[in-house]
Amino acid sequence: MANRISPEKRSRIISSIRSKDTRIELKLRRALWKEGLRYRLHYHIAGKPDVAFPSARVAVLVDGDFWHGYDWPQLREKLNSDFWYGKILNNRKRDRKVNRALKAEGWTVLRFWEHQINNDPEGCARRVREAVRGGRYRPGEE
């Protein structure tokens, strides 16, 4: 299928999309704050996680459903250009590489899909809290 927009226009559109402080990241951060968790943003380690807890060595990454290829087999069928296929495939490869690098450095890696945070930000925050507190957290415990 032929591309409908020029490479220059596509580049302009993509460059205008936020990569930090997105609506979904802010939603998760508000839920983490309500859980009493204090964190560092875009910490300088592999992948620059959206949220990090350096003392607990927990890295949290937020993945947009489209950009990171949620339900990849189905999404792959719907993509109408080689550009998007390659872009998302490379994002997925980079995600796996970042996960391996962080784990090799002793970090616990938590990744949340956009729809998970939208549907249950508090549940995502509780999972983070449990990881940060060494798995000691139980629902209802304060």
N, CA and C of each residue as an Amber inpcrd file, in Angstrom:
protein
   426
   0.8500000  -1.1760000   0.0000000   0.0000000   0.0000000   0.0000000
   0.8970000   1.2410000   0.0000000   0.5350000   2.2170000  -0.7930000
   1.3280000   3.4440000  -0.9000000   1.1800000   4.2980000   0.3570000
   2.2750000   4.9740000   0.7110000   2.2180000   5.8910000   1.8500000
   1.3820000   7.1010000   1.4910000   0.5790000   7.5740000   2.4400000
  -0.2890000   8.7180000   2.1880000   0.3690000  10.0430000   2.5320000
   1.4100000  10.0100000   3.3290000   2.0830000  11.2520000   3.7030000
   3.5660000  11.1540000   3.3920000   4.1660000  12.3130000   3.2160000
   5.5920000  12.3310000   2.8850000   6.4170000  11.9670000   4.1150000
   7.6430000  11.4850000   3.8900000   8.5170000  11.1760000   5.0310000
   8.7640000  12.3960000   5.9240000   8.8470000  13.5680000   5.3360000
   9.0760000  14.7920000   6.1200000   7.8950000  15.0830000   7.0470000
   6.6890000  14.9560000   6.5020000   5.4980000  15.2190000   7.3270000
   5.3750000  14.1500000   8.4210000   5.6310000  12.8910000   8.0820000
   5.5690000  11.8190000   9.0680000   6.5690000  12.0940000  10.1890000
   7.7710000  12.5280000   9.8340000   8.7940000  12.8420000  10.8310000
   8.3270000  13.9600000  11.7540000   7.6990000  14.9820000  11.1930000
   7.1700000  16.0910000  12.0030000   6.0990000  15.5980000  12.9740000
   5.2200000  14.7470000  12.4880000   4.1410000  14.2200000  13.3310000
   4.7160000  13.3920000  14.4730000   5.6250000  12.4870000  14.1600000
   6.1980000  11.6100000  15.1750000   6.9930000  12.4030000  16.2000000
   7.7160000  13.4280000  15.7520000   8.5190000  14.2070000  16.6930000
   7.6540000  15.0200000  17.6500000   6.3850000  15.2420000  17.2940000
   5.5050000  16.0050000  18.1820000   4.8720000  15.1420000  19.2740000
   5.0350000  13.8220000  19.1750000   4.4560000  12.9130000  20.1620000
   5.3670000  12.8840000  21.3850000   4.7740000  13.0820000  22.5440000
   5.5470000  13.1260000  23.7840000   6.1480000  11.7670000  24.1070000
   7.3580000  11.8130000  24.6480000   7.9710000  10.5680000  25.0990000
   8.1230000  10.5530000  26.6160000   7.9330000  11.7060000  27.2480000
   8.0100000  11.8020000  28.7120000   6.7680000  12.5210000  29.2140000
   6.4230000  12.2170000  30.4600000   5.2990000  12.8860000  31.1130000
   4.0030000  12.7770000  30.3130000   3.7680000  11.6140000  29.7560000
   2.5330000  11.3840000  29.0120000   1.3680000  11.2710000  29.9910000
   0.1820000  11.3760000  29.4710000  -1.0270000  11.2940000  30.2940000
  -1.0500000   9.9850000  31.0820000  -0.6610000   8.9020000  30.4470000
  -0.7130000   7.5980000  31.1110000   0.3710000   7.4830000  32.1890000
   1.5500000   8.0550000  31.9440000   2.6000000   8.0700000  32.9710000
   2.1340000   8.8700000  34.1800000   1.5290000  10.0090000  33.9370000
   1.0540000  10.8560000  35.0400000  -0.0060000  10.1360000  35.8640000
  -0.8540000   9.3820000  35.1910000  -1.8920000   8.6130000  35.8910000
  -1.2560000   7.5920000  36.8360000  -0.2460000   6.8810000  36.3510000
   0.4430000   5.9050000  37.1980000   1.1770000   6.6090000  38.3310000
   1.8500000   7.7080000  38.0470000   2.6010000   8.4240000  39.0820000
   1.6840000   8.9370000  40.1890000   0.4980000   9.4140000  39.8350000
  -0.4610000   9.8510000  40.8730000  -0.8520000   8.6730000  41.7650000
  -1.0790000   7.5110000  41.1360000  -1.4510000   6.3180000  41.9150000
  -0.2840000   5.8710000  42.8090000   0.9450000   5.9670000  42.3180000
   2.1170000   5.6090000  43.1330000   2.2390000   6.5550000  44.3230000
   2.0200000   7.8310000  44.0860000   2.1100000   8.8380000  45.1590000
   1.0710000   8.5370000  46.2400000  -0.1480000   8.1730000  45.8100000
  -1.2070000   7.8310000  46.7740000  -0.8460000   6.5980000  47.5940000
  -0.0450000   5.7000000  47.0290000   0.4180000   4.5010000  47.7520000
   1.5480000   4.8400000  48.7190000   1.9740000   6.1110000  48.7260000
   3.0490000   6.5170000  49.6220000   4.4350000   6.2870000  49.0500000
   4.5080000   6.0230000  47.7600000   5.7860000   5.7440000  47.1210000
   6.4000000   7.0240000  46.5620000   7.6890000   7.2040000  46.8240000
   8.4250000   8.3440000  46.2840000   9.4720000   7.7900000  45.3380000
   9.6400000   8.4060000  44.2140000  10.4010000   7.8140000  43.1300000
  11.2570000   8.8500000  42.4150000  12.1040000   8.3420000  41.5320000
  12.9160000   9.1830000  40.6490000  12.3560000   9.0270000  39.2360000
  12.3830000  10.1000000  38.4830000  11.8870000  10.0660000  37.1060000
  13.0380000   9.9210000  36.1200000  12.8460000   9.0810000  35.1140000
  13.7750000   8.9270000  34.0000000  15.2130000   8.7770000  34.4850000
  15.3750000   7.8730000  35.4160000  16.6640000   7.6120000  36.0640000
  17.6860000   7.1660000  35.0250000  18.9240000   7.5650000  35.2000000
  19.9630000   7.3160000  34.1980000  20.5560000   5.9090000  34.2970000
  19.7400000   4.9430000  33.8840000  20.1780000   3.5570000  33.7340000
  19.6350000   3.0880000  32.3920000  19.9240000   1.8620000  32.0280000
  19.4680000   1.3290000  30.7360000  17.9770000   1.5830000  30.5450000
  17.6210000   2.1260000  29.4110000  16.2240000   2.3510000  29.0780000
  15.5930000   3.5720000  29.7020000  16.3150000   4.2590000  30.5950000
  15.7840000   5.4220000  31.3160000  14.3250000   5.1760000  31.7280000
  14.1200000   4.3120000  32.7080000  12.7540000   3.9730000  33.1090000
  11.9260000   5.2100000  33.4370000  10.6260000   5.1060000  33.2090000
   9.7210000   6.2180000  33.4890000   9.7330000   6.5500000  34.9720000
   9.8210000   5.5250000  35.8010000   9.8660000   5.6820000  37.2560000
  10.8930000   4.6900000  37.7910000  11.7090000   5.1360000  38.7410000
  12.7050000   4.2360000  39.3200000  12.7580000   4.4150000  40.8290000
  13.0690000   3.3190000  41.4920000  13.2770000   3.2880000  42.9390000
  14.6850000   2.7490000  43.1490000  15.6920000   3.6380000  43.0930000
  17.0920000   3.1750000  43.1130000  17.4590000   2.3370000  44.3280000
  16.9980000   2.7010000  45.5110000  17.4080000   1.9340000  46.6920000
  16.8280000   0.5180000  46.6750000  15.6620000   0.3530000  46.0930000
  15.0480000  -0.9780000  45.9780000  15.4190000  -1.6520000  44.6530000
  16.0640000  -0.9130000  43.7740000  16.4480000  -1.3800000  42.4420000
  15.2380000  -1.9100000  41.6720000  14.1990000  -1.0800000  41.6270000
  12.9880000  -1.3990000  40.8720000  12.8190000  -0.3440000  39.7910000
  12.6860000  -0.7960000  38.5570000  12.4840000   0.0900000  37.4090000
  11.0920000  -0.1630000  36.8350000  10.3580000   0.9240000  36.5920000
   9.0010000   0.8200000  36.0670000   8.9530000   1.5040000  34.7050000
   8.4730000   0.7710000  33.7100000   8.3490000   1.3180000  32.3630000
   6.8960000   1.2410000  31.9170000   6.4410000   2.2920000  31.2720000
   5.0700000   2.3840000  30.7840000   5.1140000   2.2410000  29.2670000
   4.4080000   1.2540000  28.7440000   4.4080000   0.9840000  27.3110000
   3.0560000   1.3090000  26.6950000   3.0670000   2.2060000  25.7050000
   1.8460000   2.5020000  24.9620000   1.4250000   1.2800000  24.1650000
   0.1380000   1.0040000  24.1510000  -0.3580000  -0.2030000  23.4810000
   0.0610000  -0.2500000  22.0110000  -0.0890000   0.8480000  21.2890000
   0.2790000   0.8600000  19.8760000   1.7870000   0.8590000  19.6970000
   2.4780000   1.7760000  20.3550000   3.9090000   1.9860000  20.1260000
   4.7660000   0.7890000  20.5010000   4.2980000  -0.0020000  21.4560000
   5.0970000  -1.1490000  21.8900000   4.4820000  -2.4810000  21.4510000
   3.4280000  -2.4180000  20.6660000   2.8980000  -3.6050000  20.0120000
   2.1080000  -4.5530000  20.8930000   1.1870000  -3.9990000  21.7070000
   0.3220000  -4.8790000  22.4870000  -0.4650000  -5.7610000  21.5170000
  -0.6170000  -7.0210000  21.8440000  -1.2960000  -8.0130000  21.0020000
  -0.6710000  -8.0010000  19.6000000   0.6480000  -8.1640000  19.5890000
   1.4460000  -8.0290000  18.3700000   0.9380000  -8.8710000  17.1940000
   0.5770000 -10.1350000  17.3820000   0.1240000 -10.9000000  16.2090000
  -1.0770000 -10.2440000  15.5140000  -2.0150000  -9.7490000  16.2880000
  -3.1960000  -9.1070000  15.6980000  -2.8510000  -7.7300000  15.1350000
  -2.0640000  -6.9580000  15.8590000  -1.6880000  -5.6220000  15.3920000
  -0.8940000  -5.7100000  14.0990000   0.0170000  -6.6680000  14.0330000
   0.8670000  -6.8350000  12.8490000   0.0230000  -7.0070000  11.5900000
  -1.0800000  -7.7230000  11.7090000  -1.9720000  -7.9430000  10.5610000
  -2.6270000  -6.6490000  10.0860000  -2.8430000  -5.7060000  11.0130000
  -3.5660000  -4.4740000  10.6840000  -2.6660000  -3.3660000  10.1530000
  -1.3640000  -3.4530000  10.4020000  -0.4650000  -2.3830000   9.9760000
  -0.4290000  -2.3090000   8.4570000  -0.5810000  -1.0790000   7.9550000
  -0.6790000  -0.9550000   6.5110000   0.5850000  -0.3960000   5.8650000
   1.6880000  -0.3700000   6.5910000   2.9170000   0.0710000   5.9380000
   4.1230000  -0.5980000   6.5790000   5.1560000  -0.7350000   5.7930000
   6.4050000  -1.3090000   6.2850000   7.0150000  -0.4180000   7.3630000
   6.7710000   0.8910000   7.2580000   7.3290000   1.8280000   8.2380000
   6.8430000   1.4710000   9.6420000   5.5200000   1.3420000   9.8370000
   4.9740000   1.0720000  11.1660000   5.3720000  -0.3070000  11.6530000
   5.3880000  -1.2650000  10.7590000   5.8120000  -2.6120000  11.1350000
   7.2400000  -2.5630000  11.6880000   8.1430000  -1.9230000  10.9500000
   9.5390000  -1.8230000  11.3830000   9.6970000  -1.0330000  12.6600000
   8.9690000   0.0700000  12.7800000   9.0600000   0.9360000  13.9600000
   8.6610000   0.1670000  15.2220000   7.5180000  -0.4760000  15.1800000
   7.0210000  -1.1930000  16.3600000   7.8780000  -2.4230000  16.6450000
   8.3020000  -3.1170000  15.6090000   9.1680000  -4.2800000  15.7990000
  10.4660000  -3.8650000  16.4870000  11.0550000  -2.7430000  16.0660000
  12.2780000  -2.2470000  16.7080000  12.0270000  -1.8320000  18.1490000
  10.8750000  -1.2310000  18.4250000  10.5410000  -0.8730000  19.8110000
  10.4810000  -2.1270000  20.6820000   9.8590000  -3.1700000  20.1690000
   9.7380000  -4.4140000  20.9230000  11.1130000  -5.0400000  21.1760000
  11.9770000  -5.0120000  20.1670000  13.3370000  -5.5410000  20.3380000
  14.0970000  -4.7270000  21.3840000  13.9640000  -3.4080000  21.3240000
  14.6430000  -2.5460000  22.2910000  14.1150000  -2.8170000  23.7010000
  12.8110000  -3.0300000  23.8490000  12.2280000  -3.3370000  25.1620000
  12.8640000  -4.5940000  25.7530000  13.0150000  -5.6320000  24.9510000
  13.6280000  -6.8760000  25.4380000  15.0860000  -6.6450000  25.8270000
  15.7930000  -5.8660000  25.0270000  17.2050000  -5.5630000  25.3110000
  17.3420000  -4.7830000  26.6150000  16.4730000  -3.8050000  26.8300000
  16.4860000  -3.0110000  28.0690000  16.1840000  -3.9120000  29.2600000
  15.1750000  -4.7760000  29.1360000  14.8430000  -5.7040000  30.2260000
  16.0560000  -6.5540000  30.6090000  16.7300000  -7.1110000  29.6030000
  17.9030000  -7.9510000  29.8790000  19.0060000  -7.1490000  30.5650000
  19.2640000  -5.9390000  30.0770000  20.3320000  -5.0980000  30.6520000
  20.0240000  -4.7480000  32.0980000  18.7930000  -4.3470000  32.3790000
  18.4250000  -3.9750000  33.7480000  18.5100000  -5.1840000  34.6840000
  17.9990000  -6.3110000  34.2450000  18.0420000  -7.5140000  35.0790000
  19.4830000  -7.9360000  35.3460000  20.3480000  -7.7990000  34.3440000
  21.7610000  -8.1410000  34.5170000  22.4220000  -7.2310000  35.5510000
  21.9100000  -6.0170000  35.7170000  22.4360000  -5.0730000  36.7050000
  21.7370000  -5.2150000  38.0620000  20.8730000  -6.2130000  38.1930000
  20.2290000  -6.4830000  39.4690000  18.9410000  -5.7200000  39.7200000
  18.3530000  -5.1600000  38.6760000  17.1000000  -4.4270000  38.8280000
  15.9120000  -5.3500000  38.6040000  14.8300000  -5.0840000  39.3320000
  13.5460000  -5.7140000  39.0570000  12.8470000  -4.8130000  38.0570000
  12.3620000  -5.3840000  36.9720000  11.7360000  -4.6040000  35.9090000
  10.2390000  -4.8710000  35.9040000   9.4710000  -3.8010000  36.0100000
   8.0190000  -3.8920000  35.8970000   7.5970000  -3.0830000  34.6840000
   6.8740000  -3.7110000  33.7810000   6.3430000  -3.0190000  32.6030000
   4.8280000  -3.0770000  32.6750000   4.2150000  -1.9360000  32.4010000
   2.7580000  -1.8620000  32.3730000   2.3160000  -1.3580000  31.0150000
   1.2920000  -2.0130000  30.4780000   0.6890000  -1.5550000  29.2370000
  -0.2230000  -0.3710000  29.5510000  -0.3780000   0.4630000  28.5650000
  -1.2600000   1.6240000  28.6750000  -2.6570000   1.2300000  29.1540000
  -3.2360000   0.1840000  28.5730000  -4.5960000  -0.2070000  28.9510000
  -4.6500000  -0.7360000  30.3880000  -3.5710000  -1.3400000  30.8860000
  -3.5650000  -1.8050000  32.2790000  -3.6640000  -0.6170000  33.2330000
  -2.9150000   0.4220000  32.9530000  -2.9270000   1.6060000  33.8120000
  -4.2680000   2.3070000  33.6960000  -4.7950000   2.4090000  32.4880000
  -6.1060000   3.0410000  32.3160000  -7.1880000   2.2970000  33.0750000
  -7.1470000   0.9670000  33.0250000  -8.1910000   0.1600000  33.6610000
  -8.0430000   0.0490000  35.1710000  -6.8100000   0.0530000  35.6830000
  -6.6040000  -0.1570000  37.1100000  -5.2940000   0.4690000  37.5910000
  -5.2280000   1.8030000  37.6310000  -3.9760000   2.4370000  38.0670000
  -3.5950000   2.0550000  39.4930000  -4.5850000   1.8940000  40.3560000
  -4.3010000   1.5320000  41.7440000  -3.7110000   0.1220000  41.8370000
  -4.2200000  -0.8030000  41.0410000  -3.6840000  -2.1580000  41.0280000
  -2.2350000  -2.1780000  40.5390000  -1.9420000  -1.3860000  39.5230000
  -0.5600000  -1.2850000  39.0310000   0.3330000  -0.7150000  40.1230000
  -0.1480000   0.3100000  40.8000000   0.6350000   0.9350000  41.8770000
   0.8770000  -0.0500000  43.0200000  -0.1080000  -0.8750000  43.3360000
   0.0850000  -1.8810000  44.3930000   1.1560000  -2.8890000  43.9930000
   1.1850000  -3.2800000  42.7200000   2.2300000  -4.2100000  42.2510000
   3.6070000  -3.5840000  42.3990000   3.6930000  -2.2920000  42.1020000
   4.9740000  -1.5910000  42.2620000   5.3340000  -1.5480000  43.7400000
   4.3830000  -1.1950000  44.5770000   4.6460000  -1.1160000  46.0150000
   5.1460000  -2.4500000  46.5550000   4.5360000  -3.5340000  46.1090000
   4.9610000  -4.8660000  46.5540000   6.4100000  -5.1360000  46.1450000
   6.7630000  -4.7770000  44.9190000   8.1380000  -4.9870000  44.4510000
   9.1250000  -4.1120000  45.2260000   8.7430000  -2.8650000  45.4710000
   9.6210000  -1.9320000  46.1730000   9.8430000  -2.3750000  47.6170000
   8.8250000  -2.8930000  48.2290000   8.9260000  -3.2980000  49.6290000
   9.3320000  -4.7560000  49.7750000   9.8880000  -5.3120000  48.7390000
  10.4420000  -6.6700000  48.8190000   9.4220000  -7.7740000  48.8480000
   8.2390000  -7.5480000  48.2910000   7.2440000  -8.5940000  48.2360000
   6.4990000  -8.8110000  49.5390000   6.7240000  -7.9280000  50.5150000
   6.0630000  -8.0940000  51.8270000   4.6440000  -7.5520000  51.8320000
   4.2860000  -6.7380000  50.8470000   2.9660000  -6.0990000  50.8330000
   1.8580000  -7.1170000  50.5720000   0.7910000  -6.9830000  51.3200000
  -0.4300000  -7.7590000  51.0850000  -1.5910000  -6.7710000  51.0090000
  -2.5330000  -6.9660000  50.0880000  -3.6580000  -6.0370000  49.9900000
  -4.3250000  -5.8220000  51.3500000  -4.6330000  -4.5800000  51.6540000
  -5.2620000  -4.2360000  52.9240000  -4.2790000  -3.9170000  54.0060000
  -3.0080000  -4.2380000  53.8050000  -1.9610000  -3.9600000  54.7920000
  -1.5550000  -2.5040000  54.6940000  -1.3580000  -1.8560000  55.8030000
  -0.9260000  -0.4380000  55.7680000   0.3450000  -0.2560000  56.5280000
